[in-house]
Amino acid sequence: MSLSFSTISRVVLPLLLVAVLSAPAWSQDAAPAGAQRVRFETTLGAFTIEVDPVRAPLTAASFLQYARDQHYDGTIFHRIVGNFVIQGGGYLPDGTEKPVRGGVPNESGNGLSNRRGTVALARTGDPHSGTSQFYVNVADNIALDPSPTRWGYAVFGRVVDGMDVIDRIASVATGSRVTFAEDTPLQPVVITTARIVGEAATPK
């Protein structure tokens, strides 16, 4: 039986123990139990993200709900830092921020590491402020993992197809544009659609 995000979000999340050693996200040929995939079509090509509902149940449920709600359609990758991350899922090309639900409890202590090709939840300095925005690690960024003295950034998925598209997006020219002071593509990279693989899209 699958649970909706609203149901899962009412579950009291126990304190997560921080792993002493950084763990790789997934093996190349094994998917987590119950994993679902989301295919993103962008103006620079398509890529597919597989989410892990076992290690990051709250984050995965929230991400999938945003995809079902077609929240990502028309949003941009607004922050690109070469050899680091590409970040998107929250803003329209004119710099308008889309409405979001409340923040997701931080699941960064789940044993998944910010390695190249993994996908994690973006947030502010508040560890539990992550909503719709996500980022893809273009390099191994283990400094974003948790430590015994601080929260990290919760990895909840990985790119299973289209990493070449991620690299293409990561290489575009960036600077200042509309409401963004720096690190934003000078020509917007737009997510045209994001759909859960195997699920029929619900008309808005």
Residue pairs with C-beta under 8 A, 6 or more apart in sequence:
3 61
4 61
4 65
5 58
5 61
5 62
5 64
5 65
8 57
8 58
8 61
9 58
9 61
9 62
9 104
11 58
13 58
13 105
13 107
16 106
16 107
16 108
16 109
16 110
17 109
18 109
18 146
18 147
18 148
19 109
19 111
19 146
22 113
22 142
22 145
23 111
23 112
23 113
24 113
24 115
25 52
25 112
25 113
25 115
25 117
25 118
25 155
25 158
26 32
26 50
26 52
26 158
31 50
32 50
32 52
32 53
32 54
32 55
33 53
33 54
34 53
34 54
35 50
35 51
35 52
35 53
36 50
36 51
36 53
36 60
36 64
36 196
36 197
36 198
37 48
37 49
37 50
37 51
37 160
37 196
37 197
37 198
38 48
38 49
38 51
38 63
38 64
38 67
38 194
38 195
38 196
38 197
39 46
39 47
39 48
39 194
39 195
39 197
40 46
40 47
40 48
40 49
40 72
40 162
40 191
40 193
40 194
41 191
41 192
41 193
41 194
42 77
42 165
42 169
42 189
42 190
42 191
42 192
43 188
43 189
43 190
43 192
44 165
44 168
44 169
44 172
44 189
45 162
45 164
45 165
45 168
46 161
46 162
46 165
47 159
47 161
47 162
47 163
47 165
47 166
48 159
48 160
48 161
48 162
48 197
49 119
49 157
49 158
49 159
49 160
50 157
50 158
50 159
50 160
51 60
51 63
51 64
51 119
51 156
51 157
52 60
52 112
52 156
52 157
52 158
53 60
53 61
55 107
55 110
55 111
55 112
55 155
55 156
56 107
56 110
56 112
56 154
56 155
56 156
56 157
57 107
58 104
58 105
58 107
59 104
59 107
59 121
59 130
59 154
59 156
60 156
60 157
62 101
62 104
62 131
62 132
63 121
63 132
63 134
63 156
63 157
64 196
66 72
66 89
66 132
67 194
67 195
67 196
68 196
68 199
68 202
70 193
70 194
70 201
70 204
71 89
71 98
71 100
71 132
72 88
72 89
72 132
72 191
72 193
72 194
73 191
73 192
73 193
73 194
74 92
74 93
74 190
74 191
74 192
75 88
75 89
75 90
75 91
75 92
75 98
75 190
75 191
76 88
76 91
76 92
76 93
76 185
76 188
76 189
76 190
76 191
77 86
77 87
77 88
77 169
77 185
77 189
77 191
78 87
78 88
78 90
78 91
78 180
78 184
78 185
79 85
79 86
79 87
79 88
79 135
79 180
79 183
79 184
80 86
80 87
80 169
80 170
80 172
80 174
80 183
80 184
80 185
80 189
81 183
82 138
82 170
82 171
83 138
83 139
83 170
84 137
84 138
84 139
84 141
85 135
85 136
85 137
85 138
85 141
86 135
86 136
86 138
86 166
86 169
86 170
87 122
87 133
87 134
87 135
88 133
88 134
88 135
88 189
88 191
89 122
89 132
89 133
89 134
89 191
90 97
90 98
90 100
90 122
90 131
90 132
90 133
91 97
91 98
92 98
93 178
93 188
93 190
94 178
95 178
95 179
95 180
98 132
100 131
100 132
101 131
101 132
102 131
103 123
103 126
103 128
103 129
103 130
103 131
104 121
104 128
104 130
104 131
104 154
105 128
106 123
106 127
106 128
106 130
106 151
106 152
106 154
107 154
107 156
108 127
108 145
108 146
108 151
108 152
108 153
108 154
108 155
109 146
109 152
110 154
110 155
112 118
112 154
112 155
112 156
113 142
113 145
113 155
114 120
114 137
114 140
114 141
114 142
114 143
114 144
114 145
114 152
114 153
114 155
115 137
115 140
115 141
115 142
116 137
116 138
116 139
116 140
117 136
117 137
117 158
117 159
117 163
117 166
118 136
118 137
118 155
118 157
118 158
118 159
119 134
119 135
119 136
119 137
119 155
119 156
119 157
119 158
119 159
120 134
120 135
120 137
120 144
120 153
120 154
120 155
120 156
121 130
121 133
121 134
121 153
121 154
121 156
122 130
122 133
122 134
122 135
122 153
123 129
123 130
123 133
123 153
127 151
130 154
135 153
136 159
136 166
137 144
138 166
138 167
138 170
144 152
144 153
145 152
145 153
146 152
159 166
169 189
172 185
172 186
172 187
172 189
173 185
173 186
173 187
174 182
174 183
174 184
174 185
174 186
175 182
175 183
175 184
175 186
176 182
176 184
177 184
177 185
177 186
177 188
178 184
195 201
